[in-house]
Every structure is written in structure tokens, then in C-alpha cells.
């Protein structure tokens, strides 16, 4: 009776041995597709969150106290330079001007009389000088009254678009009270923050003195129809974020852009003689990227790579591989470090040509 279990165990052992032999045979027969990095010039487009500002955006405030008599414009209206926008009740200031003009007329008459007396040696030269000074003071009072009266009309200092009204007709205004804001949208300043490492690459590049062209992606995921130019870089880094602000200027002929909008700056960054590999040839372990390199004997080695840039379906390598290395393209989950495999080499150009995006 004991022989039966022994015989059964023998058959099971033979069966397992046969299965393992088939698996090993199957693994040895499998050919893995391998390729190499390709070196070529390419570029990537990086995007940076941006804030859009009018080239001129100012507050319009009342320069005199009084009741707001008239509003000549409406919210969102385009106004021309010099156009009257608000009128503050001018009655008091008109009266002040009339009073100043009357006093100037009196001073002028007194000067003429004093001049006649001085010519007859009736009064001294000092009295004549005093009469002249009194007239000059009266004229200055007239000029000041005219200025105050002029402040009752608030006019547009430049062409622009008016924003929200902060007051209504009949409001009692204090000097300096906010009336509205005015935006010159003929050109727009677009600010975006760049990390320190990318700033250094930019400022140390050979073409740093040339104006960099950039695009603008709007909130509706459409690209703005004008090209911007990076014109300035701020003087200090933000210690909390490690970024520095760049400013690009965009023409805005169709007045599409408005002050306060958001978007993304699109900047093209060139890579000369870059090593490029397919993304599918990499795998990740603890936030690090790796590939499987195969030596001439077919032995597999796991190797870390550093990514310098990313394209759809492609990685631009910063370090880790050379042009002569052979990396596993397909089946990276079927091998491990130290395995010996059969390979079939595919030219890098052919590999890239069959991806959904070409490196240009």
C-alpha cells in the first residue's frame, strides 16, 4: 500500500520538472527587442503659469471734494485720451475763480495808480514794488482757482478701457476718492515664474542677448494669436519658492486680452545633440527612472537614467546612457537584473518612426 503514494509522488515530481524545463526553454527561446538611444537636435515646449497685466493700469480718483454731478462714460467703455469721464459739481470753484479774477483786476488798477504816483515822485520805489508783488500774487490766485476748477472735470489720461464704477451720480466725494480704474490694453505684460536652474540655463545660453519669443495659452486651452517677447527679468529670487519672475510683452490689437486674466506661457527650449529614448523602455522605482541595458553576451543590467526633458512617447536623457548602449524596448517586465536573454536589434530611427510623435 505504501508503494502507491510513492509512485504518485514520482509522477508529480516528473511533471513539475517537465514544466520547469518547458518554462526555461520558452524563456531562452524568447527574443527581446532592443534598441539604442538616438542623438539628434530637438526641442521641448515648457509651460509656465502666467498673470496677464495691462501695460498701463491706473486708478482714477477725485482731485476735489464735492458732489458727483455727471458720469459721461459707462463700465467697459473704450475711452480716448482727454475724453471727459466725470464732472464734480463746480459751483464753489467757479465762484472762487471769479473772486480771484476780481482781486487781480483790483491789484492791476492799484498798480497803475501807484505807477503814476511813482513817476511824479509822490511814492517811493518800495511802494511801487509792493503793488507789483500784490498783482503777481493775485494772478497766482487766479491760476490756482483755474486749476481747482479744472479738477472738477476728470478726463482720461490715455486711451483705454474703463472698469467698474465705484461711485454713482449724486455721491458726495472726498478728495482722493476712487472713481474707477482705466486699462491701456494696446500691449500686455505677462508675468511668469521660472525656477532657478532654468533661469541659469537661460541666462548662460549663447543666445541670451537675443529676445526670446514665447506663446500664450489662454484659459480656454487655445493659443493666443500673437507672439510675445521676453523683455525683462526681475532682480531678485523669491526665497520661499526659489523662482524668479520673467516678463513678456504681447501686442493686443484685437483687445482680446484684459487686465487680470490668467494663462500659461509656452517657451520652446532647444536641446542640441540630445540623447533620446522611448518612454516605454523605462520603468520607475522610488521616483527614479531605470532601463535594462543588455551587454554583448546578452546579460541584462539595470541602469538608472536622468531625464532632462520630456516629449510625448519620448524622453530626453541628461545622463545615464551613451549612443552605443543597447536597451530593452519591449518586455521589460519579463526580465530581471542578471538574466541572459536573446535579443533582436531595431534601429533607433525605425523605433521613433513607429511612435505616435517624431522627435524634431
PyMOL commands that set and color helices and strands:
alter all, ss='L'
color gray80, all
select helices_A, chain A and resi 2-29+91-119+125-150+196-203+279-281+332-334+348-353
alter helices_A, ss='H'
color red, helices_A
select strands_A, chain A and resi 31-35+38-61+66-71+78-79+84-88+153-155+160-162+172-173+178-195+212-218+228-233+243-251+262-278+283-285+288-294+300-311+314-319+327-328+342-345
alter strands_A, ss='S'
color yellow, strands_A
deselect
rebuild
show_as cartoon
